[in-house]
Every structure is written in structure tokens, then in C-alpha cells.
Amino acid sequence: MENRQLGRTGRQVGVVGLGAWQFGTGWGEVDESDALGTLRAALDSGVSFIDTADEYGDGRSEQIIGKLLRSLAGTGATAPTVATKMGRRVAQEPENYNAANFRAWTDRSRSNLGVERLDLVQLHCPPGPVYANDEVFDALDALVEDGTIGAYGVSVRSCEEALSAIRRPNLATVQIVLNTFRTKPLEQVLPAAAQAGVGIIARVPLASGLLSGRYTAATVFGADDHRSYNRGGEVFDVGETFSGVDYATGLEAVERLRPLVPEGVALAQFALRWIVDQEAVSVVIPGARHAGQAQGNAAAAALAPLSRETHKAVQEVYDDLIRPQVHDRW
């Protein structure tokens, strides 16, 4: 798998990683043994970057990844880079983003993962005023200096937040929603990140599964799946569910994209390859519920780059159907 520089972390990672939200909550129940099997299949397929958060299952996702890391110890296998996120387990008030809480949160994640130092810690879509608070970033710098964390980044909701974060001199990465239904980051965020040497972690790359092409108007999602309970942003930012796109519109857009997919390539792989084609992206983090999905996603890295004409056609679908719903919101 192609490796790319992960921003200012000093690390190289495979361009297709693995998002581990589904091992916590929000996607229906995932058995621990299935989760570990998915993780191992991803590593066997060349994945070397895993993204999680302390909020996912209140630490369950981190703990499962910790079991994976322990199983690798002493085997000679190279451990993946693990990025976690912090901040969403408390009331979303700017004053809660402080040095004391950062220390407590990172200590808990270190325990969950079973590591002395966290590779990368990201603020998890914090309130807007946090980005302008120098004390927040001073506290993060202190965690790097004392060896608690290797580097820090932010996971953002909007392009405006991303651009604000990129101005911070020691910021290593920005995680942002980027897919064929959310192309706005291509305009300013990716160029700014590339110029600053900040890594881009592309999340929600398959628009919560819409871009897998497996869903129809008749598809029913479980009550414990955010694709049921958060379609209107009832629990968290609606941009995290189907990328903020109305479900019916998303299905229509998928049908417009299908003819663009090369023969023998899955729609999900096509959607991931579109992201990998963006040179400023360090890693894309699709989720997977079983080993086969992880293997299929990783294979997207080996596909040939999409043609200029295909990229233009993807943008036309966005402009025609998706832009009116999402472009000015995030």
C-alpha cells in the first residue's frame, strides 16, 4: 500500500486506514471477536493507521484496539499508528477544554489502549471558541513535551474550523469529512494544509455507507444505528450521518455515480479512490464491520487513479444534487 506522511507527526502511514467508531456504539452491535478479526484483516491488508475516540462505546473501541496491540507485542509485527480523540464525554462548553481535563482524558485513553504514549490525540469536534484559545494549544504542547502524546490534531465539523486550526504552528493533523458528497474541503482546506505541512485525515468517506451502493429506499437501519436516530441531527451534528445529505437525494446521487465506476471495481472502492487521488490527504479512514469490508476498502489503494474526466463528472453530480444541501453548512 502507498504510504504518505501523516502531517507533522513524523510518521508514514498507509493511505487507507481504518475508522473504529463501529467498535463502540452508533452502528448496531459489533461482537468483540468480530471487531478483532476486522482489525487483523485490515493489518494483513496493509492498513497501518487506526482512528478511534474515547467516546466510542465509552472506551470500548479503544479497549478492543488495546487488545489487538497486546496481541502483537513480541511477535515482530509492526504496530499500527493509533489516533484517538478526546472531549466529547463532557458537556460541550469551551471551559471544559483545559489542561487538567486533557491530562485526565489522555491518561484514560493510555489505560484503555495499554500504551505509555499516545501516537496522536485529536480534539473531537470541540466548540468553536476552543480554536482561538491559546491556553488550549499550550496545554496540548505540554503533553507532547512530557511524552504523554506524540502529536496532536483536531477533528473538525467545518472548513472554517479547519482553516483556523491549520494556523496553529504545532498542529499535526486535521480530520474532516471528505467524500464525493462533501467536496468543499478541496477548495481551501486541502491547499492550506499542504502548504502548512498539516496532515489531512478524511473521515466519513463512504457517507455512512451510502457510497457503498448497497442501500435502497426500502433499507431499514436498527434503532441503535445513528442512521436511524440522527438523520435530523437529533443527537450530534447531522453532517456525520450520510454526510448531512438527505437520504433520498443521496440514493439518487449514487445512481448517477454508478456509470462512472470502472468494471470490476466496487462503488465503495471507487469512492475511496476518489479521496486517495487528493494528494493532500494523508489517510482515509473507512469503517468496517467485518473482515471482508476491511480487505475490500484497503484494496482501493491499489486501484489506478481516476481520470480527470471522471473527477469532473463526480463534481458535476455534486454540483447538481448535493451542493444545495451541504456546501454552505460545513
C-alpha atoms as a printed R data frame, in Angstrom:
    type eleno elety resid chain resno       x       y       z
1   ATOM     1    CA   MET     A     1   0.000   0.000   0.000
2   ATOM     2    CA   GLU     A     2   1.162   3.538  -0.741
3   ATOM     3    CA   ASN     A     3   2.473   5.328   2.345
4   ATOM     4    CA   ARG     A     4   2.104   9.043   2.963
5   ATOM     5    CA   GLN     A     5   3.434  11.480   5.517
6   ATOM     6    CA   LEU     A     6   0.992  11.968   8.408
7   ATOM     7    CA   GLY     A     7   1.396  15.704   8.707
8   ATOM     8    CA   ARG     A     8   3.752  16.841  11.439
9   ATOM     9    CA   THR     A     9   3.720  13.550  13.321
10  ATOM    10    CA   GLY     A    10   6.924  12.348  11.665
11  ATOM    11    CA   ARG     A    11   5.125   9.115  10.760
12  ATOM    12    CA   GLN     A    12   4.384   7.432   7.455
13  ATOM    13    CA   VAL     A    13   1.059   5.597   7.209
14  ATOM    14    CA   GLY     A    14  -0.790   3.610   4.586
15  ATOM    15    CA   VAL     A    15  -3.121   5.870   2.631
16  ATOM    16    CA   VAL     A    16  -6.167   3.728   3.509
17  ATOM    17    CA   GLY     A    17  -6.647   3.283   7.236
18  ATOM    18    CA   LEU     A    18  -9.479   2.050   9.421
19  ATOM    19    CA   GLY     A    19 -12.046   4.028  11.388
20  ATOM    20    CA   ALA     A    20 -13.094   2.250  14.596
21  ATOM    21    CA   TRP     A    21 -16.277   4.091  15.592
22  ATOM    22    CA   GLN     A    22 -18.295   0.963  14.802
23  ATOM    23    CA   PHE     A    23 -16.500  -0.987  17.549
24  ATOM    24    CA   GLY     A    24 -18.054   1.309  20.140
25  ATOM    25    CA   THR     A    25 -21.657   2.365  19.610
26  ATOM    26    CA   GLY     A    26 -23.801   4.000  16.960
27  ATOM    27    CA   TRP     A    27 -23.703   1.323  14.251
28  ATOM    28    CA   GLY     A    28 -25.505  -1.537  15.924
29  ATOM    29    CA   GLU     A    29 -23.851  -4.254  17.972
30  ATOM    30    CA   VAL     A    30 -20.428  -5.498  16.847
31  ATOM    31    CA   ASP     A    31 -19.115  -8.556  18.669
32  ATOM    32    CA   GLU     A    32 -15.633  -8.138  20.152
33  ATOM    33    CA   SER     A    33 -14.250 -11.186  18.375
34  ATOM    34    CA   ASP     A    34 -15.601  -9.873  15.064
35  ATOM    35    CA   ALA     A    35 -14.037  -6.491  15.798
36  ATOM    36    CA   LEU     A    36 -10.645  -8.074  16.463
37  ATOM    37    CA   GLY     A    37 -10.967 -10.152  13.300
38  ATOM    38    CA   THR     A    38 -11.710  -6.989  11.330
39  ATOM    39    CA   LEU     A    39  -8.683  -5.237  12.822
40  ATOM    40    CA   ARG     A    40  -6.371  -8.142  11.996
41  ATOM    41    CA   ALA     A    41  -7.718  -8.391   8.455
42  ATOM    42    CA   ALA     A    42  -7.076  -4.677   7.992
43  ATOM    43    CA   LEU     A    43  -3.466  -5.002   9.163
44  ATOM    44    CA   ASP     A    44  -2.934  -8.025   6.924
45  ATOM    45    CA   SER     A    45  -4.173  -5.894   4.012
46  ATOM    46    CA   GLY     A    46  -1.592  -3.181   4.585
47  ATOM    47    CA   VAL     A    47  -3.519  -0.854   6.870
48  ATOM    48    CA   SER     A    48  -1.186   0.875   9.322
49  ATOM    49    CA   PHE     A    49  -3.425   3.615  10.756
50  ATOM    50    CA   ILE     A    50  -6.432   3.164  13.057
51  ATOM    51    CA   ASP     A    51  -8.638   6.003  14.258
52  ATOM    52    CA   THR     A    52 -10.753   5.767  17.406
53  ATOM    53    CA   ALA     A    53 -12.071   8.005  20.217
54  ATOM    54    CA   ASP     A    54 -12.574   7.822  23.956
55  ATOM    55    CA   GLU     A    55 -16.288   8.397  23.351
56  ATOM    56    CA   TYR     A    56 -16.853   5.357  21.143
57  ATOM    57    CA   GLY     A    57 -18.673   2.954  23.424
58  ATOM    58    CA   ASP     A    58 -17.338   4.980  26.385
59  ATOM    59    CA   GLY     A    59 -13.904   3.494  25.779
60  ATOM    60    CA   ARG     A    60 -14.896   0.125  24.299
61  ATOM    61    CA   SER     A    61 -13.361   0.848  20.898
62  ATOM    62    CA   GLU     A    62 -10.070   1.883  22.492
63  ATOM    63    CA   GLN     A    63 -10.066  -1.210  24.707
64  ATOM    64    CA   ILE     A    64 -10.572  -3.557  21.757
65  ATOM    65    CA   ILE     A    65  -7.727  -1.884  19.901
66  ATOM    66    CA   GLY     A    66  -5.650  -2.235  23.062
67  ATOM    67    CA   LYS     A    67  -6.214  -5.999  22.940
68  ATOM    68    CA   LEU     A    68  -5.008  -6.013  19.352
69  ATOM    69    CA   LEU     A    69  -1.851  -4.112  20.312
70  ATOM    70    CA   ARG     A    70  -1.114  -6.529  23.147
71  ATOM    71    CA   SER     A    71  -1.544  -9.487  20.800
72  ATOM    72    CA   LEU     A    72   1.118  -8.008  18.505
73  ATOM    73    CA   ALA     A    73   3.676  -7.492  21.256
74  ATOM    74    CA   GLY     A    74   6.610  -9.870  20.943
75  ATOM    75    CA   THR     A    75   5.553 -11.162  17.530
76  ATOM    76    CA   GLY     A    76   7.849  -8.966  15.497
77  ATOM    77    CA   ALA     A    77   4.865  -7.383  13.769
78  ATOM    78    CA   THR     A    78   4.873  -3.619  13.376
79  ATOM    79    CA   ALA     A    79   2.156  -1.998  15.466
80  ATOM    80    CA   PRO     A    80  -0.163   0.389  13.618
81  ATOM    81    CA   THR     A    81  -0.277   4.089  14.361
82  ATOM    82    CA   VAL     A    82  -3.327   4.641  16.568
83  ATOM    83    CA   ALA     A    83  -5.040   8.003  16.713
84  ATOM    84    CA   THR     A    84  -7.648   8.683  19.348
85  ATOM    85    CA   LYS     A    85  -9.869  11.667  20.079
86  ATOM    86    CA   MET     A    86 -10.976  13.373  23.279
87  ATOM    87    CA   GLY     A    87 -13.533  15.847  24.528
88  ATOM    88    CA   ARG     A    88 -16.980  14.510  23.678
89  ATOM    89    CA   ARG     A    89 -17.620  12.769  27.001
90  ATOM    90    CA   VAL     A    90 -18.357  16.070  28.782
91  ATOM    91    CA   ALA     A    91 -20.711  18.981  28.255
92  ATOM    92    CA   GLN     A    92 -19.617  20.867  25.166
93  ATOM    93    CA   GLU     A    93 -18.603  24.060  26.912
94  ATOM    94    CA   PRO     A    94 -15.308  25.749  25.977
95  ATOM    95    CA   GLU     A    95 -14.103  25.878  29.586
96  ATOM    96    CA   ASN     A    96 -14.075  22.068  29.736
97  ATOM    97    CA   TYR     A    97 -11.210  22.043  27.252
98  ATOM    98    CA   ASN     A    98  -8.459  22.678  29.781
99  ATOM    99    CA   ALA     A    99  -5.119  21.230  30.883
100 ATOM   100    CA   ALA     A   100  -6.496  19.246  33.826
101 ATOM   101    CA   ASN     A   101  -9.134  17.540  31.702
102 ATOM   102    CA   PHE     A   102  -6.642  16.876  28.913
103 ATOM   103    CA   ARG     A   103  -4.416  15.111  31.410
104 ATOM   104    CA   ALA     A   104  -7.289  13.002  32.766
105 ATOM   105    CA   TRP     A   105  -8.626  12.159  29.313
106 ATOM   106    CA   THR     A   106  -5.260  11.143  27.878
107 ATOM   107    CA   ASP     A   107  -4.453   9.065  30.959
108 ATOM   108    CA   ARG     A   108  -7.725   7.186  30.495
109 ATOM   109    CA   SER     A   109  -7.025   6.584  26.796
110 ATOM   110    CA   ARG     A   110  -3.496   5.388  27.593
111 ATOM   111    CA   SER     A   111  -5.000   2.888  30.017
112 ATOM   112    CA   ASN     A   112  -7.655   1.756  27.526
113 ATOM   113    CA   LEU     A   113  -5.089   1.260  24.792
114 ATOM   114    CA   GLY     A   114  -2.405  -0.130  27.102
115 ATOM   115    CA   VAL     A   115   0.301   2.272  25.936
116 ATOM   116    CA   GLU     A   116   2.662   4.687  27.645
117 ATOM   117    CA   ARG     A   117   2.402   7.324  24.944
118 ATOM   118    CA   LEU     A   118  -0.483   8.031  22.592
119 ATOM   119    CA   ASP     A   119   0.614   8.326  18.961
120 ATOM   120    CA   LEU     A   120  -1.863  11.065  18.044
121 ATOM   121    CA   VAL     A   121  -4.622  12.743  20.065
122 ATOM   122    CA   GLN     A   122  -7.269  14.864  18.389
123 ATOM   123    CA   LEU     A   123  -9.729  17.296  19.932
124 ATOM   124    CA   HIS     A   124 -13.069  15.762  18.999
125 ATOM   125    CA   CYS     A   125 -15.071  18.468  17.203
126 ATOM   126    CA   PRO     A   126 -14.735  20.967  20.058
127 ATOM   127    CA   PRO     A   127 -16.852  24.118  20.454
128 ATOM   128    CA   GLY     A   128 -15.901  26.948  18.128
129 ATOM   129    CA   PRO     A   129 -14.242  29.224  20.728
130 ATOM   130    CA   VAL     A   130 -11.684  26.490  21.529
131 ATOM   131    CA   TYR     A   131  -9.834  27.115  18.263
132 ATOM   132    CA   ALA     A   132  -8.993  30.683  19.315
133 ATOM   133    CA   ASN     A   133  -7.869  29.809  22.840
134 ATOM   134    CA   ASP     A   134  -4.070  29.877  23.151
135 ATOM   135    CA   GLU     A   135  -4.198  28.104  26.519
136 ATOM   136    CA   VAL     A   136  -5.779  25.056  24.881
137 ATOM   137    CA   PHE     A   137  -2.880  24.636  22.490
138 ATOM   138    CA   ASP     A   138  -0.311  25.453  25.175
139 ATOM   139    CA   ALA     A   139  -1.755  22.569  27.204
140 ATOM   140    CA   LEU     A   140  -1.524  20.245  24.199
141 ATOM   141    CA   ASP     A   141   2.069  21.343  23.609
142 ATOM   142    CA   ALA     A   142   2.847  20.443  27.230
143 ATOM   143    CA   LEU     A   143   1.507  16.915  26.719
144 ATOM   144    CA   VAL     A   144   3.844  16.487  23.753
145 ATOM   145    CA   GLU     A   145   6.793  17.891  25.676
146 ATOM   146    CA   ASP     A   146   6.362  15.492  28.607
147 ATOM   147    CA   GLY     A   147   5.902  12.457  26.356
148 ATOM   148    CA   THR     A   148   2.243  11.755  27.129
149 ATOM   149    CA   ILE     A   149   1.321  12.139  23.469
150 ATOM   150    CA   GLY     A   150   3.386  12.037  20.321
151 ATOM   151    CA   ALA     A   151   1.427  14.691  18.446
152 ATOM   152    CA   TYR     A   152  -1.971  16.367  18.395
153 ATOM   153    CA   GLY     A   153  -4.598  17.358  15.890
154 ATOM   154    CA   VAL     A   154  -8.231  18.319  15.660
155 ATOM   155    CA   SER     A   155 -11.322  16.714  14.234
156 ATOM   156    CA   VAL     A   156 -13.489  19.486  12.816
157 ATOM   157    CA   ARG     A   157 -17.042  19.970  11.640
158 ATOM   158    CA   SER     A   158 -16.464  22.738   9.138
159 ATOM   159    CA   CYS     A   159 -13.949  24.110   6.675
160 ATOM   160    CA   GLU     A   160 -13.820  27.344   8.690
161 ATOM   161    CA   GLU     A   161 -12.752  25.401  11.795
162 ATOM   162    CA   ALA     A   162 -10.164  23.512   9.783
163 ATOM   163    CA   LEU     A   163  -8.602  26.702   8.441
164 ATOM   164    CA   SER     A   164  -8.475  28.163  11.946
165 ATOM   165    CA   ALA     A   165  -6.763  25.050  13.310
166 ATOM   166    CA   ILE     A   166  -4.228  24.871  10.480
167 ATOM   167    CA   ARG     A   167  -2.847  28.237  11.586
168 ATOM   168    CA   ARG     A   168  -1.627  26.681  14.847
169 ATOM   169    CA   PRO     A   169   2.132  26.128  14.455
170 ATOM   170    CA   ASN     A   170   2.365  22.739  16.197
171 ATOM   171    CA   LEU     A   171  -0.835  21.174  14.905
172 ATOM   172    CA   ALA     A   172  -0.055  17.854  13.219
173 ATOM   173    CA   THR     A   173  -3.342  16.851  11.579
174 ATOM   174    CA   VAL     A   174  -6.873  17.891  10.717
175 ATOM   175    CA   GLN     A   175  -9.642  15.322  10.440
176 ATOM   176    CA   ILE     A   176 -12.549  16.410   8.252
177 ATOM   177    CA   VAL     A   177 -15.495  14.912   6.384
178 ATOM   178    CA   LEU     A   178 -14.356  14.458   2.788
179 ATOM   179    CA   ASN     A   179 -16.066  12.380   0.134
180 ATOM   180    CA   THR     A   180 -17.827  12.741  -3.208
181 ATOM   181    CA   PHE     A   181 -20.790  14.221  -1.311
182 ATOM   182    CA   ARG     A   182 -18.615  16.703   0.594
183 ATOM   183    CA   THR     A   183 -16.108  18.254  -1.790
184 ATOM   184    CA   LYS     A   184 -15.866  21.736  -0.267
185 ATOM   185    CA   PRO     A   185 -12.567  20.972   1.578
186 ATOM   186    CA   LEU     A   186 -10.877  20.737  -1.825
187 ATOM   187    CA   GLU     A   187 -11.302  24.486  -2.321
188 ATOM   188    CA   GLN     A   188  -9.292  25.914   0.598
189 ATOM   189    CA   VAL     A   189  -8.666  23.361   3.349
190 ATOM   190    CA   LEU     A   190  -6.526  20.859   1.454
191 ATOM   191    CA   PRO     A   191  -4.331  23.530  -0.185
192 ATOM   192    CA   ALA     A   192  -3.838  25.298   3.172
193 ATOM   193    CA   ALA     A   193  -2.964  22.032   4.907
194 ATOM   194    CA   ALA     A   194  -0.482  21.065   2.209
195 ATOM   195    CA   GLN     A   195   1.230  24.442   2.420
196 ATOM   196    CA   ALA     A   196   1.464  24.224   6.225
197 ATOM   197    CA   GLY     A   197   2.597  20.600   6.324
198 ATOM   198    CA   VAL     A   198  -0.552  19.540   8.205
199 ATOM   199    CA   GLY     A   199  -1.911  16.066   7.503
200 ATOM   200    CA   ILE     A   200  -5.486  15.543   6.338
201 ATOM   201    CA   ILE     A   201  -7.410  12.582   7.757
202 ATOM   202    CA   ALA     A   202 -10.523  12.053   5.625
203 ATOM   203    CA   ARG     A   203 -13.457  10.743   7.625
204 ATOM   204    CA   VAL     A   204 -16.985   9.584   6.683
205 ATOM   205    CA   PRO     A   205 -15.520   8.668   3.283
206 ATOM   206    CA   LEU     A   206 -18.477   6.498   2.292
207 ATOM   207    CA   ALA     A   207 -21.169   8.874   3.571
208 ATOM   208    CA   SER     A   208 -22.251   6.442   6.310
209 ATOM   209    CA   GLY     A   209 -22.446   3.624   3.788
210 ATOM   210    CA   LEU     A   210 -24.478   5.415   1.127
211 ATOM   211    CA   LEU     A   211 -21.464   5.321  -1.184
212 ATOM   212    CA   SER     A   212 -21.225   1.562  -0.834
213 ATOM   213    CA   GLY     A   213 -24.231   1.405  -3.154
214 ATOM   214    CA   ARG     A   214 -25.833  -1.316  -1.015
215 ATOM   215    CA   TYR     A   215 -28.780   0.678   0.309
216 ATOM   216    CA   THR     A   216 -32.172   1.421  -1.184
217 ATOM   217    CA   ALA     A   217 -35.282   3.366  -0.219
218 ATOM   218    CA   ALA     A   218 -36.513   0.184   1.484
219 ATOM   219    CA   THR     A   219 -33.429  -0.272   3.689
220 ATOM   220    CA   VAL     A   220 -34.228  -0.225   7.414
221 ATOM   221    CA   PHE     A   221 -31.489   0.601   9.932
222 ATOM   222    CA   GLY     A   222 -31.640  -0.605  13.513
223 ATOM   223    CA   ALA     A   223 -32.873   1.593  16.328
224 ATOM   224    CA   ASP     A   224 -29.341   1.666  17.799
225 ATOM   225    CA   ASP     A   225 -27.831   2.854  14.487
226 ATOM   226    CA   HIS     A   226 -27.215   6.593  14.070
227 ATOM   227    CA   ARG     A   227 -28.517   6.280  10.522
228 ATOM   228    CA   SER     A   228 -31.917   5.867  12.158
229 ATOM   229    CA   TYR     A   229 -31.752   8.156  15.171
230 ATOM   230    CA   ASN     A   230 -29.607  11.031  13.902
231 ATOM   231    CA   ARG     A   231 -30.936  11.759  10.428
232 ATOM   232    CA   GLY     A   232 -32.052  15.187  11.565
233 ATOM   233    CA   GLY     A   233 -29.100  15.844  13.853
234 ATOM   234    CA   GLU     A   234 -31.081  14.872  16.949
235 ATOM   235    CA   VAL     A   235 -28.060  13.570  18.898
236 ATOM   236    CA   PHE     A   236 -24.963  15.040  17.222
237 ATOM   237    CA   ASP     A   237 -24.062  17.061  14.154
238 ATOM   238    CA   VAL     A   238 -26.146  15.829  11.233
239 ATOM   239    CA   GLY     A   239 -23.111  16.184   8.983
240 ATOM   240    CA   GLU     A   240 -21.771  12.948  10.486
241 ATOM   241    CA   THR     A   241 -24.804  10.968   9.245
242 ATOM   242    CA   PHE     A   242 -24.947  10.446   5.472
243 ATOM   243    CA   SER     A   243 -22.635  13.495   5.314
244 ATOM   244    CA   GLY     A   244 -25.658  15.674   6.015
245 ATOM   245    CA   VAL     A   245 -27.291  14.712   2.717
246 ATOM   246    CA   ASP     A   246 -30.980  13.866   2.552
247 ATOM   247    CA   TYR     A   247 -31.213  10.090   2.203
248 ATOM   248    CA   ALA     A   248 -33.333  10.115  -0.953
249 ATOM   249    CA   THR     A   249 -31.033  12.648  -2.604
250 ATOM   250    CA   GLY     A   250 -28.053  10.528  -1.655
251 ATOM   251    CA   LEU     A   251 -29.582   7.479  -3.306
252 ATOM   252    CA   GLU     A   252 -30.213   9.484  -6.468
253 ATOM   253    CA   ALA     A   253 -26.616  10.698  -6.494
254 ATOM   254    CA   VAL     A   254 -25.344   7.139  -6.093
255 ATOM   255    CA   GLU     A   255 -27.226   6.103  -9.213
256 ATOM   256    CA   ARG     A   256 -25.593   8.993 -11.086
257 ATOM   257    CA   LEU     A   257 -22.170   7.810  -9.937
258 ATOM   258    CA   ARG     A   258 -22.555   4.132 -10.828
259 ATOM   259    CA   PRO     A   259 -21.814   4.516 -14.573
260 ATOM   260    CA   LEU     A   260 -18.501   6.175 -13.671
261 ATOM   261    CA   VAL     A   261 -17.195   3.139 -11.797
262 ATOM   262    CA   PRO     A   262 -14.659   1.040 -13.744
263 ATOM   263    CA   GLU     A   263 -15.574  -2.561 -14.467
264 ATOM   264    CA   GLY     A   264 -14.649  -4.923 -11.663
265 ATOM   265    CA   VAL     A   265 -14.417  -2.127  -9.077
266 ATOM   266    CA   ALA     A   266 -16.890  -1.796  -6.205
267 ATOM   267    CA   LEU     A   267 -18.601   1.553  -5.746
268 ATOM   268    CA   ALA     A   268 -17.099   1.847  -2.259
269 ATOM   269    CA   GLN     A   269 -13.610   1.334  -3.703
270 ATOM   270    CA   PHE     A   270 -14.310   3.949  -6.368
271 ATOM   271    CA   ALA     A   271 -15.385   6.425  -3.676
272 ATOM   272    CA   LEU     A   272 -12.241   5.735  -1.641
273 ATOM   273    CA   ARG     A   273 -10.002   6.028  -4.715
274 ATOM   274    CA   TRP     A   274 -11.531   9.464  -5.404
275 ATOM   275    CA   ILE     A   275 -10.270  10.548  -1.963
276 ATOM   276    CA   VAL     A   276  -6.865   8.883  -2.352
277 ATOM   277    CA   ASP     A   277  -6.437  10.851  -5.585
278 ATOM   278    CA   GLN     A   278  -6.331  14.045  -3.498
279 ATOM   279    CA   GLU     A   279  -2.586  14.379  -2.882
280 ATOM   280    CA   ALA     A   280  -3.023  16.466   0.278
281 ATOM   281    CA   VAL     A   281  -4.851  13.603   2.006
282 ATOM   282    CA   SER     A   282  -2.601  11.640   4.362
283 ATOM   283    CA   VAL     A   283  -5.052   8.838   5.103
284 ATOM   284    CA   VAL     A   284  -8.711   7.991   4.601
285 ATOM   285    CA   ILE     A   285 -10.477   6.103   7.398
286 ATOM   286    CA   PRO     A   286 -13.437   3.996   6.231
287 ATOM   287    CA   GLY     A   287 -15.113   1.896   8.890
288 ATOM   288    CA   ALA     A   288 -15.684  -1.835   8.533
289 ATOM   289    CA   ARG     A   289 -17.939  -4.244  10.388
290 ATOM   290    CA   HIS     A   290 -16.264  -7.435   9.198
291 ATOM   291    CA   ALA     A   291 -13.003  -8.654   7.684
292 ATOM   292    CA   GLY     A   292 -14.250  -8.658   4.099
293 ATOM   293    CA   GLN     A   293 -15.140  -4.969   4.241
294 ATOM   294    CA   ALA     A   294 -11.733  -4.086   5.668
295 ATOM   295    CA   GLN     A   295  -9.990  -6.042   2.924
296 ATOM   296    CA   GLY     A   296 -12.123  -4.512   0.178
297 ATOM   297    CA   ASN     A   297 -11.536  -0.998   1.452
298 ATOM   298    CA   ALA     A   298  -7.778  -1.496   1.662
299 ATOM   299    CA   ALA     A   299  -7.725  -2.739  -1.933
300 ATOM   300    CA   ALA     A   300  -8.868   0.686  -3.110
301 ATOM   301    CA   ALA     A   301  -5.326   1.957  -2.545
302 ATOM   302    CA   ALA     A   302  -4.060  -0.282  -5.340
303 ATOM   303    CA   LEU     A   303  -6.512   0.961  -7.966
304 ATOM   304    CA   ALA     A   304  -5.322   3.192 -10.751
305 ATOM   305    CA   PRO     A   305  -6.014   6.906 -10.225
306 ATOM   306    CA   LEU     A   306  -9.302   8.079 -11.669
307 ATOM   307    CA   SER     A   307  -9.177  10.091 -14.873
308 ATOM   308    CA   ARG     A   308  -9.560  13.849 -14.991
309 ATOM   309    CA   GLU     A   309 -12.841  13.338 -16.834
310 ATOM   310    CA   THR     A   310 -14.126  11.087 -14.055
311 ATOM   311    CA   HIS     A   311 -13.225  13.638 -11.400
312 ATOM   312    CA   LYS     A   312 -15.058  16.281 -13.400
313 ATOM   313    CA   ALA     A   313 -18.132  14.057 -13.691
314 ATOM   314    CA   VAL     A   314 -18.113  13.397  -9.924
315 ATOM   315    CA   GLN     A   315 -18.039  17.139  -9.311
316 ATOM   316    CA   GLU     A   316 -20.975  17.619 -11.672
317 ATOM   317    CA   VAL     A   317 -23.050  15.161  -9.644
318 ATOM   318    CA   TYR     A   318 -22.110  17.084  -6.510
319 ATOM   319    CA   ASP     A   319 -22.978  20.430  -8.070
320 ATOM   320    CA   ASP     A   320 -26.316  19.226  -9.427
321 ATOM   321    CA   LEU     A   321 -27.649  17.313  -6.425
322 ATOM   322    CA   ILE     A   322 -25.571  17.731  -3.288
323 ATOM   323    CA   ARG     A   323 -24.198  21.270  -3.247
324 ATOM   324    CA   PRO     A   324 -27.526  22.981  -2.409
325 ATOM   325    CA   GLN     A   325 -27.878  20.868   0.754
326 ATOM   326    CA   VAL     A   326 -24.391  20.902   2.252
327 ATOM   327    CA   HIS     A   327 -21.967  23.351   0.696
328 ATOM   328    CA   ASP     A   328 -22.809  26.402   2.794
329 ATOM   329    CA   ARG     A   329 -23.373  24.467   6.033
330 ATOM   330    CA   TRP     A   330 -19.931  22.981   6.620
